[in-house]
Amino acid sequence: MQRFTKFSHLYQGLLPILLGVLAVGGLLLGAQPVFAGTITGSDVCLTPLSGLSNPGCTAGDISLSAITNQADVSPSQCTEGETFTLTATFTIVTTATTRYDIGIYFDIGGDTEGDGAKTGTCSLSTLPTSPPPYLDKDGDFCGDTVKGTVRATVTIPGVLCADPDGDGLLNLPYCTSWDNNSNTACTTERGAKPGTTSKCNCQPAFQVPVHVTAGEITATKSADPSLFNESELGTSVNFTVTVTNIGDAAVTLSTIVDDPDKNPATINSTTYTTILTGGICPAGQQCASCNTLTVAPSGGTAACTFARTVTGGPGPQTDRACANGTDTNGNPLQGCGEVTVTIGNVNPSATVTKTPQGTVCATVRYNVTVQNTDPAESITLDKLCDDKFGTIIGTGCAVGTEGPIIGTTCAVPQTLTVSGTTSSYSCTFDAEVCTAGHQDTVTATVSDNDGHSTTAVGSATVNAPPAFLPPTP
C-alpha cells in the first residue's frame, strides 16, 4: 500500500509535466495561434516605420522558412492583378539567443520596388506572447523568440496577386526585424522596429505556394489561297486568325488588327486595318466576326476570317495579324501570327493598234454664179455668205461652222443688168472640206435702185473629192 501511495504521488507529480508537453505538442502539430496583430499600409513598411533612412538589414538572426505544404496557405490560387486576403502559416527561424519585439513585414503591393518590404505597400505582424512556445520576455505587447523555430498563422488583407518572376507562384517579399535589448517598450504593432540599422533581414525573392492564374494568348494566321498568279489584278485571299488561350484565366478578345509592316510598336496606327473590334467587323471590311469573343483557359480557341485583296510580287509576302484582349482581371494581352503567301510570276503580254492622228481634209474650189432675174431693172450684188465657211464677200455674214474660206475671186459690189452678158456674175472661192457628203449653202444678197433688197440661195454637195486619200502608214 505504501508502495502504491508512493508511486501514486510520483504519477501525480509527473501528470502536469506530461500534460504540458502534450499541450506544447498540440500547438506544434495542430492548429497554429495567429500573430498578435497585423496592420497594413504604405507607412508600415520597414523604412518609414523604423525612421531609418537606409536600413542595412545585414543580420540574419530571424528568417522565415519556405512554405512547402500547400495546406499552409489559403486560397490555393489567385488571379493576377486582383487583391485578396491571404492566410498562411509561417515557420519563424531564430538562430541567435533571445530576440525581442519581433516584426514580420510583407510587401503586399506587388514588389514594384524590389527591396523586400522596406518600401511600397506592406503588412506588419507581431508574434503572440502566449501560450508557450510563444514568449514574452520583456512584458510588452510584441512577442519575443529564443533560438529555434516557432510557427504562427497570419491573415493579410489586400494582397496583390502578382508574379513578377513569372514562375506561376505568388511573390511575397518580406523583412523581419528585432531588438537585442529588452528595455524598449512595444505597445502596438508599430513598436516592432529594428533595434539598430542592421537588426533586420529582407528577402525580396520570397514566395508562397499560391498559384497565380493569368490569361496568355497566341495567334496563328492562315491564308487561302496561299499561292496565286493574278497579282496585277489583285487576288482576294481569305485569312483566318486563330487565337489560343494558353493561360489559365479566361480571355475576352477586343480587336484583331492586320499589321502589314509587322511593327508591334505601331500596331494601333490608323494606317492598319482593324479586322475585328468588340466582336463586330468594321463597316466596309470584308470579314466575319469571331465565332466567340471569350476564349476559355488552358487551350480554348477563337477563330476570325476576313478577306483582303493582295497584290504585288512575284515572290513571297508575309502578312501578320495581332489579336488583343484582356483576361478576367483586366490584364491586357496580345498575340500575333504570320502567314506567307506566294505570288507567282505573270509573263508580260501586249497588243498594238495604229490610228491616224487628226482628220484628213481636201481643198475644194466652189463656183458661184448670181443671175439677175428681175425683168424690169438692174440689181446690185451686195454680199455672198456661206453657212459653213462664213463671209465670202461683203459684210454682216454669220460665222461659218467650219470656216473660214482659204481664198476667193469674188468681189462686190457688182451690177447685174436686166439682160445681156452682164445680167449674171460668176466667181470662185476655196475652202477645206474634211468629210465626204459635205453640203453647204451660199446666200446672195441683192438690192435695186429703190432701196429694196432680197436674198437668193444655192447649195452644193461634195461626195468624194479626189483629194480625200487614206493616210500614209
C-alpha positions in Angstrom: 0.0 0.0 0.0 2.8 2.4 0.8 4.5 1.5 -2.5 1.2 2.2 -4.3 0.9 5.5 -2.5 4.5 6.4 -3.3 4.0 5.7 -7.0 0.7 7.5 -7.0 2.4 10.6 -5.7 5.0 10.2 -8.3 2.4 9.8 -11.0 0.5 12.8 -9.8 3.7 14.9 -9.8 4.5 13.9 -13.4 1.0 14.4 -14.7 1.2 18.3 -15.0 4.5 18.0 -16.8 3.1 15.4 -19.2 0.0 17.5 -19.8 2.3 20.5 -20.5 4.3 18.5 -23.0 1.1 17.3 -24.8 -0.1 20.9 -24.8 3.0 22.2 -26.5 2.9 19.3 -28.9 -0.6 20.2 -29.8 0.4 23.7 -30.6 3.2 22.5 -32.9 1.2 19.7 -34.6 -2.3 21.1 -34.7 -3.8 24.5 -35.5 -1.4 27.4 -35.0 -2.1 30.5 -33.0 -2.4 33.7 -35.0 0.1 36.5 -34.9 -0.6 39.0 -32.1 -1.7 41.7 -34.6 -1.5 42.7 -38.3 -1.7 46.1 -39.8 -1.3 47.3 -43.4 -0.5 50.4 -45.3 2.3 52.3 -47.1 3.5 53.7 -43.7 4.1 50.3 -42.1 6.9 49.2 -44.4 10.3 48.8 -42.7 11.9 52.1 -43.8 9.1 54.6 -43.0 8.1 52.8 -39.8 11.6 52.5 -38.4 12.6 56.0 -39.2 15.9 54.8 -40.6 16.8 56.4 -44.0 18.5 53.3 -45.2 18.2 50.2 -43.1 21.2 47.9 -43.8 19.5 44.7 -42.7 22.8 42.8 -42.7 22.0 40.4 -39.9 20.2 37.1 -40.3 19.1 36.3 -36.8 15.4 35.8 -37.8 14.1 34.5 -41.0 11.1 32.6 -42.5 11.3 29.1 -43.9 9.9 28.5 -47.3 6.4 27.1 -47.3 6.4 23.7 -48.9 3.0 22.4 -47.6 0.1 23.6 -49.7 -2.2 23.2 -46.7 -0.3 26.1 -45.0 -1.8 28.7 -47.4 -5.3 29.7 -48.4 -6.5 30.3 -51.0 -4.6 28.0 -53.2 -4.7 30.3 -56.2 -5.5 33.9 -57.2 -6.0 35.8 -60.5 -3.1 38.0 -61.5 -3.9 41.7 -60.8 -6.6 41.1 -58.2 -6.3 41.8 -54.5 -7.3 39.2 -52.0 -7.0 38.1 -48.4 -4.1 35.6 -47.7 -4.0 33.3 -44.8 -0.7 31.5 -44.3 1.2 29.6 -41.6 4.8 30.5 -41.4 7.8 28.9 -39.6 9.9 31.6 -37.9 13.6 30.6 -37.5 15.8 32.2 -34.9 19.5 31.4 -35.0 20.6 33.6 -32.0 19.8 33.9 -28.3 16.8 35.8 -27.1 15.4 38.4 -29.6 12.8 40.9 -28.6 9.7 42.6 -30.3 9.8 40.5 -33.5 8.2 42.2 -36.5 7.3 40.5 -39.8 6.9 42.8 -42.8 5.3 41.6 -46.1 5.3 43.6 -49.4 1.6 43.2 -50.4 1.7 45.7 -53.3 3.4 43.5 -56.0 7.1 44.3 -55.1 7.4 47.2 -57.6 10.4 48.4 -55.6 12.4 45.1 -55.5 13.7 45.8 -51.9 11.8 43.2 -49.9 9.3 45.1 -47.7 11.4 48.2 -47.0 9.1 50.5 -49.0 5.8 50.2 -51.0 2.6 48.9 -49.5 3.1 46.4 -46.6 1.6 44.5 -43.8 3.2 44.3 -40.4 2.6 41.4 -38.0 3.9 40.7 -34.5 4.2 37.4 -32.7 1.8 36.4 -29.9 3.2 36.5 -26.3 1.4 33.2 -25.2 0.8 30.4 -24.8 4.1 28.5 -24.9 6.1 28.2 -27.0 5.4 31.9 -27.6 7.3 34.1 -25.3 7.0 37.5 -23.6 10.5 38.1 -22.2 10.1 41.8 -21.7 6.4 42.1 -20.6 5.1 44.2 -23.5 2.6 43.7 -26.5 5.1 42.2 -29.0 6.2 38.6 -28.8 9.8 37.5 -28.4 11.8 34.4 -29.5 14.7 32.3 -28.5 16.9 30.1 -30.6 14.8 27.6 -32.5 11.6 27.6 -34.6 8.1 28.6 -33.9 5.0 28.5 -36.2 2.2 31.1 -36.4 -0.6 31.9 -38.7 -1.2 35.4 -40.2 -4.2 36.7 -42.2 -3.2 39.5 -44.5 -5.9 41.6 -46.4 -5.3 43.5 -49.6 -2.6 41.3 -51.1 -2.0 42.0 -54.8 -1.9 38.8 -56.8 1.5 39.3 -58.6 4.1 37.1 -60.1 7.0 39.3 -61.2 9.4 36.4 -61.8 6.9 34.6 -64.0 7.1 31.2 -62.3 3.4 31.0 -61.6 3.6 31.5 -57.8 2.7 34.5 -55.6 5.7 36.7 -54.8 5.6 37.9 -51.2 8.8 39.6 -50.3 9.4 40.1 -46.6 11.6 41.7 -43.9 12.0 40.6 -40.3 13.1 43.0 -37.5 14.0 42.6 -33.9 15.7 44.2 -30.9 18.6 42.8 -29.0 17.6 44.7 -25.8 14.6 44.3 -23.6 14.4 47.9 -22.5 12.3 49.2 -25.4 8.5 49.0 -24.8 6.5 47.7 -27.7 2.9 48.7 -27.0 1.4 48.2 -30.6 2.4 46.6 -33.8 4.1 49.9 -34.8 6.6 49.3 -31.9 8.1 46.3 -33.7 11.2 48.1 -35.1 14.8 47.1 -35.7 16.9 48.0 -32.7 19.7 49.3 -35.0 20.0 49.7 -38.8 21.4 46.2 -39.0 18.8 44.3 -36.9 16.6 43.3 -39.8 16.6 40.7 -42.6 15.0 41.3 -46.0 14.2 38.6 -48.6 12.9 40.1 -51.9 12.6 36.7 -53.7 10.4 35.1 -51.1 7.2 33.5 -52.4 4.3 31.3 -51.2 2.6 28.3 -53.0 -0.4 30.3 -54.2 -0.8 29.7 -57.9 -1.2 32.9 -59.9 -3.6 32.4 -62.7 -3.5 34.7 -65.8 -4.5 34.6 -69.4 -1.9 34.3 -72.2 -2.8 34.2 -75.8 -1.0 33.1 -79.0 -2.2 33.7 -82.5 -1.7 31.8 -85.8 -2.7 33.0 -89.3 -3.5 31.0 -92.4 -4.3 32.0 -96.0 -6.5 30.6 -98.7 -5.1 30.6 -101.4 -1.5 30.7 -100.4 -0.2 30.6 -104.0 -1.7 32.6 -106.8 -0.6 34.2 -110.1 -3.1 37.1 -110.7 -1.1 39.6 -108.8 -1.6 42.5 -111.2 -5.3 42.3 -111.0 -5.3 41.6 -107.2 -6.5 38.3 -105.6 -8.9 38.1 -102.8 -7.3 36.0 -100.1 -9.3 34.6 -97.1 -7.1 35.0 -94.0 -8.0 33.2 -90.8 -6.7 34.2 -87.4 -6.9 31.6 -84.7 -6.4 32.7 -81.1 -5.4 30.2 -78.5 -5.5 30.9 -74.7 -2.5 29.0 -73.3 -3.0 30.6 -69.8 -5.3 29.5 -67.0 -7.7 32.5 -66.9 -10.4 33.3 -69.4 -9.7 35.9 -72.1 -12.1 38.3 -73.8 -10.9 39.5 -77.3 -11.3 43.1 -78.1 -9.7 43.7 -81.5 -7.9 41.8 -84.3 -5.6 44.1 -86.3 -4.0 43.4 -89.7 -0.3 44.6 -89.3 1.3 45.0 -92.7 4.7 46.1 -91.6 5.0 43.8 -88.6 5.8 46.5 -86.1 4.2 45.9 -82.7 5.2 49.4 -81.6 2.8 51.0 -84.0 0.1 48.4 -84.0 -2.6 50.9 -83.3 -1.7 53.2 -86.2 -4.7 54.3 -88.2 -3.0 53.0 -91.4 -3.6 49.5 -90.3 -6.8 47.5 -90.9 -8.9 46.7 -87.9 -10.5 43.3 -88.7 -12.5 42.9 -85.5 -13.5 45.4 -82.9 -15.8 44.4 -80.0 -16.8 41.3 -81.9 -18.1 43.3 -84.9 -16.4 43.8 -88.2 -16.0 47.5 -89.0 -18.1 49.0 -91.8 -16.6 48.3 -95.2 -14.5 45.4 -94.1 -14.9 42.0 -95.7 -14.7 39.9 -92.7 -16.7 37.6 -90.3 -16.9 38.2 -86.6 -15.1 35.7 -84.4 -17.0 32.6 -83.5 -16.6 33.6 -79.9 -15.1 36.5 -78.0 -14.5 34.7 -74.7 -11.6 32.3 -75.0 -11.6 29.6 -72.4 -8.4 28.9 -70.4 -6.0 26.1 -71.0 -6.3 25.7 -74.7 -9.5 27.4 -75.7 -9.6 28.9 -79.2 -11.4 31.5 -81.2 -11.2 32.0 -85.0 -11.9 35.0 -87.2 -11.9 35.0 -91.0 -11.6 38.1 -93.2 -10.9 38.8 -96.9 -8.3 41.1 -98.2 -7.1 41.8 -101.8 -3.4 41.0 -102.1 -1.3 42.5 -105.0 2.4 42.7 -105.8 5.1 40.2 -106.5 6.3 38.0 -107.8 7.6 36.2 -104.7 6.6 35.6 -101.1 4.7 38.2 -99.0 4.5 37.8 -95.2 1.3 39.1 -93.6 0.7 39.4 -89.9 -2.3 39.9 -87.7 -2.4 40.7 -83.9 -5.2 39.8 -81.5 -5.7 42.0 -78.5 -7.8 41.3 -75.4 -7.9 41.1 -71.6 -8.1 38.3 -69.1 -10.7 38.1 -66.3 -8.9 40.7 -64.2 -8.4 43.2 -67.0 -4.7 42.5 -67.8 -4.0 43.5 -71.4 -2.8 40.7 -73.7 -1.6 40.4 -77.3 -0.8 37.6 -79.6 0.5 37.8 -83.2 0.7 35.3 -86.0 2.2 35.4 -89.5 1.5 33.7 -92.8 3.3 33.8 -96.1 1.5 33.9 -99.4 3.5 33.4 -102.6 2.6 35.4 -105.7 3.6 33.6 -108.9 5.2 35.2 -111.9 3.0 36.6 -114.7 4.6 36.7 -118.2 4.3 40.1 -120.0 1.8 40.5 -122.8 0.7 43.4 -125.1 -1.3 44.4 -128.2 -0.6 47.2 -130.7 -3.1 49.3 -132.5 -2.4 52.1 -135.0 -4.8 55.0 -135.9 -4.2 58.3 -137.8 -3.8 61.4 -135.8 -6.1 64.2 -136.8 -8.6 64.4 -139.7 -7.8 64.1 -143.5 -9.1 67.1 -145.4 -9.1 68.4 -149.0 -9.3 71.9 -150.5 -12.4 72.3 -152.7 -13.0 75.1 -155.1 -16.6 76.3 -155.4 -18.1 78.2 -158.4 -20.7 80.7 -157.6 -23.0 82.4 -160.2 -25.6 85.0 -159.4 -28.2 85.7 -162.2 -30.5 88.8 -162.3 -34.0 87.5 -162.9 -35.7 91.0 -162.4 -37.4 91.7 -165.8 -37.7 95.5 -165.1 -34.5 96.9 -163.6 -30.8 96.3 -162.8 -29.8 94.9 -159.4 -26.7 95.2 -157.3 -24.9 92.2 -155.6 -24.1 93.3 -152.1 -22.6 90.2 -150.4 -22.1 86.4 -150.5 -22.4 84.3 -147.3 -21.7 80.6 -146.8 -23.4 78.7 -143.9 -20.3 76.6 -143.4 -17.5 78.9 -144.2 -18.9 82.4 -143.3 -18.2 85.5 -145.3 -17.2 85.2 -149.0 -17.6 88.8 -149.9 -19.3 91.8 -148.2 -20.1 92.2 -144.5 -22.6 91.0 -142.0 -22.4 87.3 -142.6 -22.7 84.8 -139.7 -19.5 83.0 -138.7 -19.2 79.7 -140.5 -19.4 76.4 -138.6 -16.4 75.0 -140.5 -14.9 78.4 -141.8 -13.1 80.4 -142.9 -12.6 80.3 -146.7 -9.0 80.0 -147.9 -9.3 82.4 -150.9 -11.8 83.9 -153.4 -12.1 85.7 -156.8 -15.4 87.2 -155.8 -15.8 90.9 -155.3 -18.6 93.4 -154.5 -20.5 95.4 -155.4 -21.4 94.0 -158.8 -24.2 95.5 -161.1 -26.3 92.9 -162.9 -28.3 94.2 -165.8 -31.8 93.1 -167.0 -30.4 91.3 -170.0 -27.3 90.6 -171.8 -23.8 89.3 -170.8 -23.8 91.5 -167.7 -27.0 90.1 -166.3 -25.0 87.4 -164.3 -21.8 87.4 -162.2 -19.6 84.3 -161.6 -16.6 83.8 -159.3 -14.9 81.1 -157.2 -13.8 80.5 -153.6 -11.7 77.8 -151.9 -12.4 76.0 -148.6 -11.2 72.9 -146.8 -13.7 70.0 -146.7 -13.0 67.3 -144.2 -16.0 64.9 -144.6 -17.4 63.1 -147.6 -21.0 64.0 -148.4 -20.3 67.6 -147.2 -23.0 70.0 -148.1 -23.1 73.8 -147.7 -25.3 76.7 -148.9 -24.3 80.1 -150.4 -26.7 83.1 -149.8 -26.5 86.1 -152.2 -27.9 89.4 -151.0 -29.0 91.9 -153.9 -30.8 95.3 -154.0 -32.4 97.6 -156.5 -32.2 101.3 -157.1 -35.3 101.8 -154.9 -33.5 100.5 -151.8 -35.3 97.2 -151.8 -33.2 94.0 -151.2 -33.7 90.3 -151.4 -31.7 87.1 -151.0 -31.1 84.0 -153.1 -29.6 80.7 -152.1 -27.7 78.0 -153.8 -26.4 74.7 -152.4 -23.6 72.2 -153.3 -22.6 68.8 -152.1 -19.1 67.3 -152.1 -19.2 63.5 -152.2 -15.7 62.2 -152.5 -13.2 64.6 -154.0 -10.0 63.0 -155.3 -8.0 64.8 -152.6 -9.5 62.5 -149.9 -6.8 59.9 -149.7 -6.1 57.4 -147.0 -3.3 58.3 -144.5 0.2 57.2 -145.2 1.2 54.4 -142.8 
